[in-house]
Amino acid sequence: MPQPGPHPSPRPSASPATPSPDSEGASRSPDVGGHWGEFGGRFVPEALIAALEELDKAHAKALEDPEFHAEFDRLLREYGNLPSPLYRADRLSEGTGVEIWLKREDLNHTGAHKVRNVLGQALLTKRMGKTRVIAETGAGQHGVATATAATYLGLDCTVYMGEEDTRRQALNVARMRLLGAEVIPVTTGSRTLKDAMNEALREWVATVDHTHYLIGSVGGPHPFPKLVRDYCRGIGDEARAQMLERTGRLPDVVAACVGGGSNAMGAFTAFLDDEGVGLYGFEAGGEGYDTGRHAATITAGEVGVLHGARTYVLQDEDGQTIESHSISAGLDYPGVGPEHAHLAATGRAVYEPVTDAEAMAALERLARTEGIVCAIESAHAVAGALRLAPDLAPGSVVLVNLSGRGDKDMGTVVDYFGFADTNGKGTAQ
Amino acid sequence: MKSADAFAKTRAEGRAALIAYLSGGFPSLADSIKAIDILIDNGADAIEIGLPYSDPVMDGPAVQRSAGRALAAGFRTRHLFEIVEAVAGRVPILSMTYWNLVERYGVDAFARDFASAGGAGLITPDLIPDEAEAWMAASDAHDLDRVFLVAPSSTEERIASTVAACRGFVYAQSVMGVTGARAATSAVAPALVERTRAHTDLPIGVGLGVRDGEQAAEIASYGDAVIVGSAVVSCYLEADDVPSGHQRLAELTADLAAGVRR
């Protein structure tokens, strides 16, 4: 991976923020069974319940253990390249009437916010005395991050990836294998992310005594949605402190993309009790909401049970899961984390679809104005913020979580903008 | 006809029950009805109809493939009730179903329609009693059996609370893993059955991995029912055509039925 350039803003002096029980308000805690309102819970085979209980206890204990925090902080700082900078994107903001600030998670080791989750869970795996992690991956980003954390901390690693995705993302398969992970192509169902998750769950039932399922988002059975959020919430905790330090105020809006929703929960959590801060999640609108080819789970889905939790699901009349579509593999999932479902149902956060075309236009605009090539996932958040701007009071401060960098997406970018054509001018289709 | 009727009969005969699983709508809607008749004709004491689901995380390759084929051929939830109606009356007919399909249909409506078709009850592999409030109410209202699972990893507390929620029988998942026929049956199964028995007088069915009459006989020595699934659907997956699948199924069922009578 190319090294990130000089940091565009002074790095804050604070340590990377890790979860702390003191900072957790009641409004963001699920009940003992992992429910936020009607969402969440545990819809899994009884065989997994003991492991989920063990995980819940181990996580709760870790959160109260200063040694865990010290080690997690050290890993995030020395290895993860955190805390990530907060950057005022003046050129991107030109003509929008608002001030857009970017939380630069794209500069993290492995290229996205995901390094926070994998380091947290890998540390927890070791504390539980387990020696192996398994993970599901769509585009391969979570797989690469998991393989990285596993190899760094001395854990065996197996990654399940839909066969279709292993072909589309051959470079990430190579990265995982270079890092020492075993990659297993999944040939069942639609051979994509949801099927990789099914296969990881099946494998976990059989190996749960020595294996931790290092889930990649804020979905799945309790305690995963809470646990992954707790490891990702440093995004918002850092950004909130950085914003106060730099401007003496809180943002008016926090914007993030939502697939499963780990980066968005990570960005939102610190601001949940700040009533004046609007929270916006941007889902993958794909080819357009009315085409049916999208992954706008909250906008278009209905309440159901998928992969262990009750949440919004893209499903047919009978409850069979419907295939999602997005130009961004990381958002291409027919479910969403249950806490997002709850935030949507209660109105605390607003979720809107952003189409493939809007996202790609924002990706290009960010590249041309700021010289930053972000992930297509993150471009959905940028596009959402740009679309929101005219409706905000002039001078409003908009914090966008730039969750990942775009190196992995160059193949898609080449196809979309026609860059393979030697006369290609980079004009969107 | 409820599960208890089958167990009253098998207990009177001093043997374990044979419970056979088949994915609904596989190999086709009509042939799944025919297959159930074959199962009953050859000695199955109760039937589990699997409701095909797009994301069956508890199932191994054989059941996944059979369910996938049924869905591809247009299987709908309402077809389950048609099958139940066609086969009910001779032995108890249960359905094994992932929870989203029931919730989507409406828990009470599903229970009502399943009961009025003549069904005995539901086995719910991804619904634990902790999440089952609506199902407890609906199964009471429509007098249906509710079969939850216990597993080798279940604590004593969880076994106790799970069997307390069950009606009809208890499903003991005999191996840590997904469904699928295995060369050797589980060494942990007898211990799980013994632990479960300490908490309930309900019959205990043992499932996951049974392939032939010999294994059925082994499980019948400690369990109250032998549950066979993947081996049943494999009769059709491995056959050249449906008639030879029916033939294989008749032979397998006879072998299994002899096993539980040894």
HADDOCK unambig.tbl for C-alpha pairs under 7 A between the chains (distance, minus, plus):
assign (segid A and resid 43 and name CA) (segid B and resid 126 and name CA) 5.15 0.50 0.50
assign (segid A and resid 43 and name CA) (segid B and resid 127 and name CA) 5.44 0.50 0.50
assign (segid A and resid 43 and name CA) (segid B and resid 128 and name CA) 6.95 0.50 0.50
assign (segid A and resid 44 and name CA) (segid B and resid 126 and name CA) 4.39 0.50 0.50
assign (segid A and resid 44 and name CA) (segid B and resid 127 and name CA) 6.51 0.50 0.50
assign (segid A and resid 45 and name CA) (segid B and resid 125 and name CA) 5.53 0.50 0.50
assign (segid A and resid 45 and name CA) (segid B and resid 126 and name CA) 4.62 0.50 0.50
assign (segid A and resid 46 and name CA) (segid B and resid 128 and name CA) 6.50 0.50 0.50
assign (segid A and resid 46 and name CA) (segid B and resid 149 and name CA) 6.26 0.50 0.50
assign (segid A and resid 46 and name CA) (segid B and resid 150 and name CA) 6.15 0.50 0.50
assign (segid A and resid 46 and name CA) (segid B and resid 151 and name CA) 6.25 0.50 0.50
assign (segid A and resid 47 and name CA) (segid B and resid 151 and name CA) 5.00 0.50 0.50
assign (segid A and resid 47 and name CA) (segid B and resid 152 and name CA) 6.98 0.50 0.50
assign (segid A and resid 47 and name CA) (segid B and resid 153 and name CA) 5.71 0.50 0.50
assign (segid A and resid 47 and name CA) (segid B and resid 154 and name CA) 6.58 0.50 0.50
assign (segid A and resid 47 and name CA) (segid B and resid 176 and name CA) 6.82 0.50 0.50
assign (segid A and resid 50 and name CA) (segid B and resid 153 and name CA) 6.19 0.50 0.50
assign (segid A and resid 50 and name CA) (segid B and resid 154 and name CA) 6.25 0.50 0.50
assign (segid A and resid 198 and name CA) (segid B and resid 55 and name CA) 6.63 0.50 0.50
assign (segid A and resid 198 and name CA) (segid B and resid 57 and name CA) 5.13 0.50 0.50
assign (segid A and resid 201 and name CA) (segid B and resid 57 and name CA) 6.44 0.50 0.50
assign (segid A and resid 202 and name CA) (segid B and resid 57 and name CA) 5.81 0.50 0.50
assign (segid A and resid 202 and name CA) (segid B and resid 58 and name CA) 6.35 0.50 0.50
assign (segid A and resid 202 and name CA) (segid B and resid 177 and name CA) 6.79 0.50 0.50
assign (segid A and resid 202 and name CA) (segid B and resid 178 and name CA) 6.17 0.50 0.50
assign (segid A and resid 205 and name CA) (segid B and resid 176 and name CA) 5.80 0.50 0.50
assign (segid A and resid 205 and name CA) (segid B and resid 177 and name CA) 5.22 0.50 0.50
assign (segid A and resid 206 and name CA) (segid B and resid 176 and name CA) 4.84 0.50 0.50
assign (segid A and resid 206 and name CA) (segid B and resid 177 and name CA) 4.25 0.50 0.50
assign (segid A and resid 304 and name CA) (segid B and resid 100 and name CA) 5.92 0.50 0.50
assign (segid A and resid 304 and name CA) (segid B and resid 104 and name CA) 6.97 0.50 0.50
assign (segid A and resid 305 and name CA) (segid B and resid 100 and name CA) 5.11 0.50 0.50
assign (segid A and resid 318 and name CA) (segid B and resid 76 and name CA) 6.91 0.50 0.50
assign (segid A and resid 318 and name CA) (segid B and resid 77 and name CA) 6.28 0.50 0.50
assign (segid A and resid 318 and name CA) (segid B and resid 101 and name CA) 6.11 0.50 0.50
assign (segid A and resid 318 and name CA) (segid B and resid 104 and name CA) 6.14 0.50 0.50
assign (segid A and resid 318 and name CA) (segid B and resid 105 and name CA) 6.57 0.50 0.50
assign (segid A and resid 319 and name CA) (segid B and resid 100 and name CA) 5.98 0.50 0.50
assign (segid A and resid 319 and name CA) (segid B and resid 101 and name CA) 5.05 0.50 0.50
assign (segid A and resid 319 and name CA) (segid B and resid 104 and name CA) 5.41 0.50 0.50
assign (segid A and resid 320 and name CA) (segid B and resid 53 and name CA) 6.17 0.50 0.50
assign (segid A and resid 320 and name CA) (segid B and resid 54 and name CA) 5.51 0.50 0.50
assign (segid A and resid 321 and name CA) (segid B and resid 54 and name CA) 6.04 0.50 0.50
